Amino acid sequence: MTAEVGQRSRLAAVDNLKVLLVAWVIGGHALLGYSAVGGWPYDEVNEVTFEPHVEAVLAAVLGPSGLFLMGTFYLLSGLFTPESVARKGARRFVRDRLVRLGVPFALSALLVWPLTLWVAYRAAGHDVSPWWVFTHRDPLLDSGSLWFVEILLLFSVAYALFGRPRVTPVVLTGGHLVAVTAGVVVSTFAVRLWFPARSGQIGDLHVWWWPQLIAMFGVGIVGARSGLAQRVPDRMWRGSRVVAALAIVSVPVTAVALGVSDLAGQAGPFLGGWRWQALLFAVVEAVLVVGGSVWLLGWAQRRLTRDGPLAAALARGAFAAFFIQGPVLIVLAVAARPLPFPAEVKAFLVAAVAIAVSFGAGWLLTARTRAARFF
């Protein structure tokens, strides 16, 4: 989701997919803020939550997408990284990434996000200061949704410094994707022996997610030279579609078979440790992230090909919308606190308004201010 994806690639399908993913993330965060299982900081102070059966349905319908959306972002980023490094050179590329990714992350972690959460805490009746929020929240240097760009910055710099493209490009095949999936399963299970899913690390590094993020960034880098950004081969696309669909359907079926009805209370064994549940979760997640990301890219190339002024404006402001979604979501949720509506209404209301406001403000930032250099 780097700037090159929206401003230089001129691939309408990729631009449109980026917009769709950002909107989906914003909407998903809005819903998580009103869930019992959590996953977005507003759940710490929310005034209402979903009814258990409603949350179960939402988790079954929307939950699987959360397992591969971030992987898709990293796939897109990897697809355009080699060309960017080759064009700019390693030094200029690293300097550019420090500005475009490092500055927004630092601004969010040190100022914007602590102040935003302070507003939420105060609205919920907690008498705390912005400094208390900054120093007492776990993890330290939490940046909201900007953890994404922090890790992408690390991966991008590592590639610029140590990556060496092969003389003969590798043409990705279904066999390669199967091998990547197996590698993600093993490495995810191993990493979560020490860093369970949803655990916090300084800087909100999401180490428990690194295996799939590294894998998809790598698939993007390898696929860049074989034209994956322009066209996912038909056979690969059809195969990934079938695999992703089966994995998505298997999630609610498996949950029912295992008797998982309380997501907040029964998720523990699946999050990590030497448990068969953690291994099962690693398998489902790996299949979804590899199959789902490739399928989604291929689907966009075949369906999301429209271009025009509105599409261009949305794509241009997508990264800025991603950056400001946190404050927008929290402020809207705080504004909605007095409304006498259940969570089922508030969550979707906040989601719809937040998507519109985030993209509108994102476009203004990139088209009308000097802040465009960071986005």
C-alpha positions as CSV (number, residue, x, y, z in Angstrom):
1,M,0.0,0.0,0.0
2,T,2.9,2.3,-0.7
3,A,2.6,5.6,-2.5
4,E,3.8,3.9,-5.8
5,V,0.7,1.7,-5.8
6,G,-1.6,4.6,-6.1
7,Q,0.5,7.2,-7.9
8,R,2.9,5.5,-10.2
9,S,1.6,2.0,-11.1
10,R,-1.4,3.3,-13.1
11,L,-2.9,-0.1,-12.7
12,A,-6.6,0.6,-12.1
13,A,-7.3,-2.8,-10.6
14,V,-4.6,-2.4,-8.0
15,D,-5.6,1.1,-7.1
16,N,-9.3,0.1,-6.8
17,L,-8.4,-3.0,-4.7
18,K,-6.3,-0.8,-2.4
19,V,-9.4,1.5,-1.9
20,L,-11.6,-1.5,-1.2
21,L,-9.2,-2.9,1.4
22,V,-8.8,0.4,3.2
23,A,-12.6,0.8,3.4
24,W,-13.0,-2.7,4.6
25,V,-10.4,-2.2,7.4
26,I,-12.0,1.0,8.5
27,G,-15.4,-0.6,8.7
28,G,-14.0,-3.7,10.4
29,H,-12.4,-1.6,13.1
30,A,-15.7,0.2,13.7
31,L,-17.4,-3.1,14.3
32,L,-14.6,-4.4,16.5
33,G,-15.0,-1.4,18.8
34,Y,-18.4,-2.6,19.8
35,S,-17.6,-6.3,20.1
36,A,-16.9,-8.3,23.3
37,V,-13.9,-10.1,21.8
38,G,-12.3,-6.7,21.0
39,G,-9.6,-5.9,18.6
40,W,-9.9,-2.1,18.3
41,P,-9.2,0.2,21.3
42,Y,-12.7,1.6,21.6
43,D,-13.7,-1.7,23.1
44,E,-11.9,-0.6,26.3
45,V,-14.5,2.1,26.8
46,N,-17.5,1.2,24.7
47,E,-20.9,1.9,26.2
48,V,-22.7,-0.9,24.4
49,T,-21.7,-4.2,22.8
50,F,-23.2,-6.6,20.3
51,E,-25.6,-9.3,21.5
52,P,-23.7,-12.6,21.6
53,H,-25.6,-14.2,18.8
54,V,-25.2,-11.2,16.6
55,E,-21.4,-11.1,17.3
56,A,-21.2,-14.8,16.4
57,V,-22.9,-14.2,13.1
58,L,-20.7,-11.2,12.3
59,A,-17.6,-13.3,13.2
60,A,-18.7,-16.1,10.9
61,V,-19.5,-13.8,8.0
62,L,-16.8,-11.2,8.3
63,G,-14.2,-12.7,10.6
64,P,-12.3,-14.8,8.0
65,S,-11.5,-11.7,5.9
66,G,-9.6,-10.3,8.8
67,L,-7.1,-13.2,8.5
68,F,-5.9,-12.2,5.0
69,L,-6.5,-8.5,4.5
70,M,-3.2,-7.5,5.9
71,G,-1.4,-10.2,3.9
72,T,-3.0,-8.7,0.7
73,F,-1.7,-5.3,1.6
74,Y,1.8,-6.7,1.9
75,L,1.4,-8.6,-1.4
76,L,0.6,-5.4,-3.2
77,S,3.5,-3.6,-1.5
78,G,5.9,-6.4,-2.5
79,L,4.7,-6.2,-6.1
80,F,6.0,-2.7,-6.5
81,T,9.0,-2.6,-4.3
82,P,11.7,-4.1,-6.7
83,E,10.9,-1.6,-9.4
84,S,10.9,1.3,-7.0
85,V,14.3,0.2,-5.6
86,A,15.7,-0.3,-9.1
87,R,14.5,3.1,-10.2
88,K,15.6,5.1,-7.2
89,G,18.5,3.2,-5.9
90,A,18.8,1.8,-2.4
91,R,19.8,5.0,-0.7
92,R,17.1,7.2,-2.1
93,F,14.5,4.4,-1.7
94,V,15.3,4.1,2.0
95,R,15.2,7.9,2.5
96,D,11.9,8.0,0.7
97,R,10.4,5.3,2.9
98,L,11.6,6.9,6.1
99,V,9.7,10.0,5.0
100,R,6.5,8.3,3.6
101,L,6.2,5.6,6.2
102,G,8.4,6.5,9.2
103,V,7.1,10.0,9.7
104,P,3.4,9.0,9.7
105,F,4.2,6.2,12.1
106,A,6.2,8.4,14.5
107,L,3.5,11.1,14.4
108,S,0.8,8.6,15.2
109,A,2.7,6.8,18.0
110,L,4.0,9.9,19.7
111,L,1.2,12.3,19.4
112,V,-2.0,11.6,17.4
113,W,-2.9,8.2,18.8
114,P,-2.3,9.0,22.5
115,L,-4.3,12.2,22.2
116,T,-7.1,10.3,20.4
117,L,-7.3,7.7,23.1
118,W,-7.2,10.3,25.8
119,V,-10.4,11.8,24.2
120,A,-12.0,8.3,24.4
121,Y,-11.0,7.8,28.0
122,R,-12.3,11.2,29.1
123,A,-15.6,10.6,27.3
124,A,-16.0,7.4,29.3
125,G,-15.4,9.2,32.6
126,H,-11.7,8.3,33.2
127,D,-9.7,11.2,34.7
128,V,-6.4,10.6,32.9
129,S,-3.9,12.8,31.1
130,P,-2.5,12.4,27.6
131,W,0.9,11.6,29.2
132,W,-0.7,8.8,31.3
133,V,-2.2,7.3,28.2
134,F,1.1,7.4,26.4
135,T,3.1,5.8,29.3
136,H,0.6,3.3,30.7
137,R,-1.0,1.7,27.7
138,D,0.1,-1.7,26.6
139,P,2.0,-1.9,24.3
140,L,4.3,1.1,24.6
141,L,4.4,3.1,21.4
142,D,1.0,1.9,20.3
143,S,0.3,3.7,17.0
144,G,-3.2,2.4,16.3
145,S,-3.5,1.1,12.8
146,L,-0.1,2.5,11.8
147,W,1.7,-0.6,13.1
148,F,1.2,-1.6,9.5
149,V,3.5,1.0,8.0
150,E,6.1,0.5,10.8
151,I,6.5,-3.2,9.8
152,L,6.4,-2.4,6.1
153,L,9.1,0.2,6.6
154,L,11.3,-2.5,8.3
155,F,10.6,-5.0,5.5
156,S,11.2,-2.4,2.7
157,V,14.5,-1.3,4.2
158,A,15.7,-4.9,4.6
159,Y,14.9,-5.6,1.0
160,A,16.7,-2.4,-0.2
161,L,19.8,-3.3,1.8
162,F,20.0,-7.0,1.3
163,G,17.7,-8.1,-1.5
164,R,19.3,-9.2,-4.7
165,P,17.0,-10.0,-7.7
166,R,17.7,-13.3,-9.5
167,V,19.2,-13.1,-12.9
168,T,16.4,-15.4,-14.2
169,P,13.0,-14.4,-12.9
170,V,11.0,-17.0,-11.0
171,V,7.6,-17.7,-12.6
172,L,5.2,-18.4,-9.7
173,T,3.2,-21.6,-9.9
174,G,0.6,-23.2,-7.7
175,G,3.3,-25.5,-6.3
176,H,5.2,-22.4,-5.1
177,L,2.0,-21.2,-3.3
178,V,1.5,-24.6,-1.6
179,A,5.1,-24.4,-0.4
180,V,4.6,-20.9,0.9
181,T,1.5,-21.9,2.7
182,A,3.2,-24.8,4.4
183,G,6.0,-22.5,5.5
184,V,3.6,-20.0,6.9
185,V,1.9,-22.8,8.9
186,V,5.1,-24.0,10.5
187,S,6.6,-20.6,11.2
188,T,3.3,-19.2,12.5
189,F,2.9,-22.0,15.0
190,A,6.5,-21.7,16.1
191,V,6.4,-17.9,16.5
192,R,3.2,-18.1,18.6
193,L,4.8,-20.4,21.1
194,W,6.4,-17.2,22.4
195,F,4.2,-14.5,20.9
196,P,0.6,-15.6,21.0
197,A,-1.8,-13.9,18.6
198,R,-3.1,-10.5,19.8
199,S,-0.2,-10.2,22.2
200,G,1.5,-6.8,22.5
201,Q,5.1,-5.9,21.9
202,I,6.9,-2.6,22.2
203,G,6.0,-0.6,19.2
204,D,3.0,-2.8,18.6
205,L,5.1,-4.9,16.2
206,H,2.5,-7.7,15.8
207,V,5.4,-10.3,15.8
208,W,2.8,-13.1,15.9
209,W,1.7,-12.0,12.4
210,W,5.1,-11.7,10.8
211,P,5.3,-15.1,9.2
212,Q,2.3,-14.4,6.9
213,L,3.4,-10.8,6.3
214,I,6.9,-11.7,5.3
215,A,5.6,-14.5,3.1
216,M,3.2,-12.3,1.2
217,F,5.7,-9.5,0.9
218,G,8.1,-12.1,-0.5
219,V,5.4,-13.5,-2.9
220,G,4.9,-9.9,-4.2
221,I,8.6,-9.4,-4.7
222,V,9.0,-12.7,-6.6
223,G,5.8,-12.1,-8.6
224,A,6.8,-8.6,-9.6
225,R,9.2,-9.8,-12.3
226,S,6.7,-12.3,-13.7
227,G,3.9,-9.8,-14.2
228,L,1.7,-10.8,-11.2
229,A,0.6,-7.2,-10.8
230,Q,-0.8,-7.1,-14.3
231,R,-2.4,-10.6,-14.3
232,V,-2.7,-13.5,-12.0
233,P,-2.7,-16.6,-14.3
234,D,-6.2,-18.1,-14.8
235,R,-5.3,-21.5,-13.4
236,M,-3.6,-20.0,-10.3
237,W,-6.6,-17.7,-9.8
238,R,-9.2,-20.4,-10.1
239,G,-7.2,-22.7,-7.7
240,S,-6.7,-19.9,-5.1
241,R,-10.4,-19.1,-5.4
242,V,-11.5,-22.6,-4.5
243,V,-9.0,-22.9,-1.7
244,A,-10.0,-19.6,-0.2
245,A,-13.7,-20.3,-0.5
246,L,-13.3,-23.7,1.3
247,A,-11.2,-22.1,4.0
248,I,-13.8,-19.3,4.6
249,V,-16.6,-21.8,4.8
250,S,-14.6,-24.1,7.1
251,V,-14.2,-21.4,9.8
252,P,-17.8,-21.2,11.0
253,V,-18.3,-25.0,10.4
254,T,-15.3,-25.8,12.5
255,A,-16.4,-23.4,15.2
256,V,-19.7,-25.1,15.5
257,A,-18.2,-28.6,15.5
258,L,-15.8,-27.6,18.3
259,G,-18.6,-25.9,20.3
260,V,-17.1,-22.5,20.1
261,S,-19.9,-20.1,20.9
262,D,-18.2,-17.5,23.2
263,L,-15.4,-15.9,21.1
264,A,-14.1,-13.8,24.0
265,G,-14.0,-16.6,26.5
266,Q,-12.9,-19.6,24.3
267,A,-10.4,-18.0,22.0
268,G,-7.3,-18.6,24.2
269,P,-6.2,-22.1,23.1
270,F,-6.3,-21.0,19.5
271,L,-4.0,-18.0,19.9
272,G,-0.8,-19.8,20.6
273,G,1.2,-22.3,22.6
274,W,1.8,-26.0,22.2
275,R,-1.8,-26.9,21.5
276,W,-3.6,-28.6,18.6
277,Q,-6.1,-25.7,18.5
278,A,-3.2,-23.2,17.8
279,L,-1.9,-25.5,15.0
280,L,-5.4,-25.7,13.5
281,F,-5.7,-21.9,13.6
282,A,-2.3,-21.5,12.0
283,V,-3.3,-23.9,9.1
284,V,-6.6,-22.0,8.4
285,E,-4.9,-18.7,8.6
286,A,-2.1,-19.7,6.3
287,V,-4.4,-21.2,3.7
288,L,-6.6,-18.0,3.8
289,V,-3.7,-15.5,3.6
290,V,-2.0,-17.2,0.6
291,G,-5.1,-18.4,-1.2
292,G,-7.2,-15.4,-0.3
293,S,-4.6,-12.7,-1.2
294,V,-3.9,-14.2,-4.6
295,W,-7.6,-14.7,-5.3
296,L,-8.4,-11.2,-4.3
297,L,-5.7,-9.7,-6.5
298,G,-6.9,-11.8,-9.5
299,W,-10.5,-10.9,-8.8
300,A,-9.6,-7.2,-8.8
301,Q,-7.8,-7.6,-12.1
302,R,-10.9,-9.1,-13.7
303,R,-13.6,-7.1,-12.0
304,L,-12.3,-3.8,-10.5
305,T,-10.9,-2.3,-13.7
306,R,-12.9,0.9,-14.0
307,D,-10.9,4.1,-14.0
308,G,-12.0,7.7,-13.8
309,P,-11.7,10.9,-11.7
310,L,-13.5,9.5,-8.7
311,A,-11.5,6.2,-8.7
312,A,-8.3,8.2,-9.1
313,A,-9.3,10.5,-6.2
314,L,-10.1,7.6,-3.9
315,A,-6.9,5.8,-4.7
316,R,-4.8,9.0,-4.2
317,G,-6.3,9.5,-0.7
318,A,-6.3,5.9,0.4
319,F,-3.1,5.9,2.4
320,A,-4.1,9.2,4.0
321,A,-7.5,7.7,4.8
322,F,-5.7,4.7,6.4
323,F,-3.6,7.1,8.5
324,I,-6.4,9.2,9.8
325,Q,-9.0,6.4,10.3
326,G,-8.1,6.0,14.0
327,P,-8.9,9.5,15.2
328,V,-11.9,9.6,12.9
329,L,-13.3,6.3,14.3
330,I,-12.7,7.2,17.9
331,V,-14.2,10.7,17.6
332,L,-17.3,9.4,15.8
333,A,-17.8,6.7,18.4
334,V,-17.4,9.2,21.2
335,A,-20.0,11.5,19.4
336,A,-22.4,8.6,19.2
337,R,-22.2,7.6,22.9
338,P,-25.3,9.7,23.9
339,L,-27.4,8.2,21.1
340,P,-30.0,5.7,22.5
341,F,-29.1,3.0,19.9
342,P,-27.9,-0.5,20.4
343,A,-24.4,-1.6,19.2
344,E,-25.9,-3.2,16.1
345,V,-27.0,0.3,14.9
346,K,-24.1,2.4,16.3
347,A,-21.4,0.2,14.9
348,F,-22.7,0.3,11.3
349,L,-23.5,4.0,11.5
350,V,-19.9,4.8,12.7
351,A,-18.5,2.5,10.1
352,A,-20.3,4.2,7.2
353,V,-19.6,7.7,8.3
354,A,-15.9,6.9,9.1
355,I,-15.3,5.5,5.7
356,A,-16.8,8.6,4.0
357,V,-15.0,11.1,6.3
358,S,-11.6,9.2,6.1
359,F,-11.5,9.1,2.3
360,G,-12.8,12.7,2.0
361,A,-10.2,14.0,4.4
362,G,-7.6,11.8,2.8
363,W,-8.3,13.3,-0.6
364,L,-8.1,16.8,0.8
365,L,-4.8,16.1,2.5
366,T,-3.2,14.7,-0.7
367,A,-4.8,17.0,-3.2
368,R,-4.9,20.3,-1.4
369,T,-2.1,20.4,1.2
370,R,1.7,20.0,1.5
371,A,1.1,16.8,3.5
372,A,0.9,15.0,0.1
373,R,4.6,14.2,0.3
374,F,4.0,11.8,3.2
375,F,1.1,10.0,1.4
